Amino acid sequence: MSGPRDLRRGSKPFERANPTEAIGSKSHFLIERWGVGWAINVHRRGQAVQTIMCKTEGELNRERRRLSDEGLIGINGGAR
């Protein structure tokens, strides 16, 4: 690193409160905890939101990898 960051230039994209603000209107997916599993909300440009339900972490990782391979940006919304 080259010393302290210059705060006059504003916050970096990963420091923003709303992660979708950093990616703008690009296609993305949001992973959220849902009941006993996870929900992946897929936001593709110009299309309705698609929800994919996953019961296991393995299934979640396969879907996440597939969406990433399609070029979508992933946002972790609390999938701890």
Backbone hydrogen bonds, N-H to C=O, Kabsch-Sander energy under -0.5 kcal/mol:
donor,donor_aa,acceptor,acceptor_aa,energy
7,L,5,R,-0.8
9,R,6,D,-1.1
10,G,7,L,-1.2
15,E,12,K,-2.0
16,R,13,P,-1.1
21,E,18,N,-1.6
22,A,18,N,-0.5
22,A,19,P,-0.9
23,I,19,P,-0.8
24,G,20,T,-1.2
26,K,23,I,-1.3
28,H,43,H,-2.3
29,F,73,I,-2.6
30,L,41,N,-2.3
31,I,75,I,-2.7
32,E,30,L,-0.5
32,E,39,A,-2.6
33,R,78,G,-0.5
34,W,37,G,-2.6
37,G,34,W,-2.3
38,W,54,C,-2.8
39,A,32,E,-3.0
40,I,52,I,-2.8
41,N,30,L,-2.6
41,N,39,A,-0.6
42,V,40,I,-0.7
42,V,50,Q,-3.7
43,H,28,H,-3.3
43,H,41,N,-0.6
44,R,42,V,-0.7
47,Q,44,R,-2.0
50,Q,42,V,-2.2
52,I,40,I,-2.6
54,C,38,W,-2.8
60,L,56,T,-2.0
61,N,57,E,-2.6
62,R,58,G,-2.1
63,E,59,E,-2.2
64,R,60,L,-2.6
65,R,61,N,-2.5
66,R,62,R,-2.3
67,L,63,E,-2.5
68,S,64,R,-2.3
69,D,65,R,-2.3
70,E,66,R,-1.3
71,G,68,S,-1.5
72,L,67,L,-2.1
73,I,27,S,-1.6
75,I,29,F,-2.4
77,G,31,I,-2.6
77,G,75,I,-0.8
